[in-house]
Amino acid sequence: MVEKIPISFRKEVSEIPSTTYGTFAIYKYPAKFIPQVIAFVIKKYAKPGMKIFDPFAGYGTVGVVSKAYGYNYIMWDLNPIINLIHDVATIDEIKLNVSVLLKDIRDSQKKFIPEWSNLDYWFPKEFLPMLSKAWGYVYSLPKKQHQVLLIPLLKVTRYFSYSDEKVHKLYKSKHSKEKVNNLLKNDWREEFYRRLGKEINLLVKRVEEYSHLNHKQVESTIESGKDIFDLKLNQKVDILVTSPPYLQAQEYIRSTKLELFWLGYKENQIKGLSKKEIPYRQVERIKIYSPTYHIYRDKIKEPHLIELYERYFHSILKIFTDLGENVKRYMCIFVGPAKIRNFSIPIDDIVIEHLQKFGWNHRVTYIDTIVSRNMFQSKINPASGLEDERIKTENLVVLERIN
Ligand SMILES: C[S@@+](CC[C@H](N)C(=O)[O-])C[C@H]1O[C@@H](n2cnc3c(N)ncnc32)[C@H](O)[C@@H]1O
């Protein structure tokens, strides 16, 4: 019998005092790892000199944590926002005079407007000249200087839009319309600069906090904005640790669309990325060795849910099988027990059963209880249209290569 061990990753790693410590949460990203999960894997399974790899890296938590512990890393993600978050989250220090900077922005004549046909739907016309000026000024600075300002500016830009802060997806709600109306009734220009200053100071503090973890000089590679099916891992890595996309509607590109437009991406680029997201795209069929996969497949009746289910597993199982060939020691896969209709799908068992055919031994599954994760806030499951029960636990499956 393989062990299933209850765990609280947060409690296991005392040197990271909270999930938002340092630069581990400088920007919201759906389904982001808490840093303690990666720190736990590294402390338990990594040996000095090993290389860590996350093929679905999202925010890039694996990189930020690996650097703190002195491990080289490789990260991939479809979402190009990873580069910005990673580069800022692992920066050595930020030197800025915030009041001079805010004055320079106010006085600036520079302009930047994203090429987004829906811009007027997401921003009241009153705010656009001010936003355009701030972005124009920031982009006029040399890259090293402008990069550290992008995250504070993105946060404030999102606040000054009709998007609902509480929802990951870009969504105009009653609450967010009220937010904009309240801003318009008051001195919103002052509020904009006040918030921008506050966000810059917060980032400076976070970077300083991260430096207390004594992060090391390590080698890192990031492949972003590319579909995982187009990438090849052309070197050996020691540990793969990742959380694959979720089975049910978690549209990562759509969630960061507003950000991508202001970062200069064009409509066709963003649409192109959205179309590649797992599980919303066509995939090559593979032979699936998990009996559990087939049992659950036969329980689903609705054609669109069958399609979702099949696309999901054909995608992630193919990826883990192929990438596994270049993983020397461990694959650590973090999954939530998602639901389709009213039954839970044991993603972890399906992954284990399939990979056992390819020389992987199931060593242990750690079971953590989710304390609070934004991604589960939506009550209606968009895949089924039914009310969703909250996922209560997440499982870290540890597979070890059989020599
Ligand atoms: C569960 S999230 C990973 C979150 C990450 N663990 C973190 O700490 O932020 C899954 C990721 O898979 C990515 N993804 C989805 N489809 C993809 C594809 N076809 N190619 C590459 N990445 C993809 C999404 O952009 C998303 O960032």
The ligand as an SDF file (V2000), in Angstrom:
LIG
                    3D

 27 29  0  0  0  0  0  0  0  0999 V2000
   -2.4780   25.3960  -12.5060 C   0  0  0  0  0  0  0  0  0  0  0  0
   -1.7110   26.6060  -13.5140 S   0  0  0  0  0  0  0  0  0  0  0  0
   -0.0660   26.6230  -12.9130 C   0  0  0  0  0  0  0  0  0  0  0  0
    0.0930   27.5350  -11.7350 C   0  0  0  0  0  0  0  0  0  0  0  0
    1.5100   27.5190  -11.1580 C   0  0  0  0  0  0  0  0  0  0  0  0
    1.7420   26.2920  -10.4240 N   0  0  0  0  0  0  0  0  0  0  0  0
    1.7670   28.7220  -10.2650 C   0  0  0  0  0  0  0  0  0  0  0  0
    2.4010   28.5860   -9.2120 O   0  0  0  0  0  0  0  0  0  0  0  0
    1.3530   29.8240  -10.6370 O   0  0  0  0  0  0  0  0  0  0  0  0
   -1.5730   25.8210  -15.0680 C   0  0  0  0  0  0  0  0  0  0  0  0
   -0.8260   26.5920  -16.1520 C   0  0  0  0  0  0  0  0  0  0  0  0
   -0.8920   25.8420  -17.3750 O   0  0  0  0  0  0  0  0  0  0  0  0
   -0.7790   26.7690  -18.4380 C   0  0  0  0  0  0  0  0  0  0  0  0
   -1.2310   26.1540  -19.6970 N   0  0  0  0  0  0  0  0  0  0  0  0
   -2.4940   25.8350  -20.0860 C   0  0  0  0  0  0  0  0  0  0  0  0
   -2.4830   25.3270  -21.3320 N   0  0  0  0  0  0  0  0  0  0  0  0
   -1.1870   25.3210  -21.7540 C   0  0  0  0  0  0  0  0  0  0  0  0
   -0.5330   24.9360  -22.9690 C   0  0  0  0  0  0  0  0  0  0  0  0
   -1.2060   24.4470  -23.9960 N   0  0  0  0  0  0  0  0  0  0  0  0
    0.8120   25.0860  -23.0430 N   0  0  0  0  0  0  0  0  0  0  0  0
    1.5200   25.6000  -21.9940 C   0  0  0  0  0  0  0  0  0  0  0  0
    0.9570   25.9710  -20.8160 N   0  0  0  0  0  0  0  0  0  0  0  0
   -0.3760   25.8430  -20.7100 C   0  0  0  0  0  0  0  0  0  0  0  0
   -1.6200   27.9550  -17.9860 C   0  0  0  0  0  0  0  0  0  0  0  0
   -1.2160   29.1490  -18.6360 O   0  0  0  0  0  0  0  0  0  0  0  0
   -1.3880   27.9670  -16.4830 C   0  0  0  0  0  0  0  0  0  0  0  0
   -0.4420   28.9540  -16.1070 O   0  0  0  0  0  0  0  0  0  0  0  0
  1  2  1  0
  2  3  1  0
  2 10  1  0
  3  4  1  0
  4  5  1  0
  5  6  1  0
  5  7  1  0
  7  8  2  0
  7  9  1  0
 10 11  1  0
 11 12  1  0
 11 26  1  0
 12 13  1  0
 13 14  1  0
 13 24  1  0
 14 15  1  0
 14 23  1  0
 15 16  2  0
 16 17  1  0
 17 18  1  0
 17 23  2  0
 18 19  1  0
 18 20  2  0
 20 21  1  0
 21 22  2  0
 22 23  1  0
 24 25  1  0
 24 26  1  0
 26 27  1  0
M  CHG  2   2   1   9  -1
M  END
$$$$
